[in-house]
Amino acid sequence: MSKFDWDKFNQIEKNLEELFIPKYFPGYTLSIYQNGKESYYSQKGYDDILNKIEYSRDSIFRIYSMTKPIVSTAMMQLIESNKISLDDNVDSYIPEWKDLKYSKGLNLIKLNRQIKIKDLLTHTSGLTYGFQGQSRIDKKYKERNINAIVDSKLKTQEIINELSKIPLEFSPGDYYNYSISIDILGFIIERVSNFSLQEYLDINVFKRLGMKDTAFTLDQSKKDRITNCYRWNDNNKLYELHNERPDPNITVNSYLEEPNSFSGGAGLLSTMKDYQLFGSAILDAKKGRDDTLIKKSTAELMMQNHLPHNRYISDLSMYPLKGEEYYKGIGFGLGGSICCDENLGLSNSKNGDFGWGGAASTSFYISNEYDYSFVFLTQVLESEETRKLNSSIKKLINDCVINV
């Protein structure tokens, strides 16, 4: 476990205030865990800008795509218990997809091979997200009301049926393309376990770790704890509540009603404490300290680059990436990004850093080299400053490490 020069941590708050708060983020809360316990906590700014109400320790956040590492870990539990294999064809669990094809220009081409579970975990499946708007296939997702599963009005079976009619972007394994793949993993977990995804996660993840506030729906008794969600209006230079200027690609739900389908890719709510319980658990597994959630061998497998030919996100992506410089040297493990070459790009990651972020500018990673788990939570959609923020924070924290 690394030792920190705690006096230097003042520079983190100072840097965030000078560069990011409140211009790009109304406020934030961040935490560092070591050996299962919180070593550092900081918060600045406001949850409620108008009424000057700060975030609290038990504020509930929309974590969007930070759902993905949790659901991917749940899938790895099933792989550990030999109920599923990484190399299994997905149509073994979703037979509705046995005749999928991929699109090449205006032609539909037979797949070189079927989608495998590993393809879903690494976003090399050929699936996509409708909101990315980079292709005819993205447009088809929108037309069939599966722009993003988190706000879909369709039930799980209806989504699977609709996807059976839409070609893949490419033959599985040929490219990296961020997608609804982890949502599909969630559907497979439901079919294999005979539980809803919420039930499976409750039993096998949340209760094991004591995560009391992480769920797809918001209990009525907790509705006052959910945070405001903002968008930055660059023209007027102010924050607007999302419901005052909605994003057509992301519906900010009340979460008080059970969704039509559980989004394993973006549907969970959580708190700082809960997500740190998860992050520190997989770090402890990786370090061989504890196997409450997964075994050491499983954590080690997750935190390797599994992109074909050991390539990076930046050079395997089918379409141009926003902020491409931040993805150079970054591969993809089983459920999150993994830094493979810390000397490339602008991420300021260290080799072995593993994690992912969410659409409301939240982020999480674990440092293999310095042995800590980090979580940053705020609620701002569409911020292009998120990558720069994550890069800055990593450098600031790592500069606080005392070399012994």
Buried (B, 14 or more C-beta within 10 A) or exposed (E): EBEBEEEBBEEBBEBBEEEBBBEBBBBBBBBBBBBBEBBBEBBBBBBBBEEEBEBBEEBBBBBBBBBBBBBBBBBBBBBBEEEBEBEBBBBBBBEEBEEBBBBEEEEEBEBEEBBBBBBBBBBBBBBBBBBBEBBEBBEBBBEBBBBBBBBBEBEBEBBBBBBBEBBBBBBBBBBBBBBBBBBBBBBBBBEBBEBBBBEBBBEBBBEBBEBBBBBBBBEEEBEEBBBBBBBBEEEEEEBBBBEEEBBEBBBBBEBEEEBBBBBBBBBBBBBBBBBBBBBBBBBBBBBEBBBBBBBBEBBBBBBBBBBBEEBBBBEBBBBEBEBBBBBBBBBBBBBBBBBBBBEBBBBBBBEBBBBBBBBBBBBBBBBBBBBBBBBBBBBBBBBEBBBBBBBBBBBBBBEBBEEE
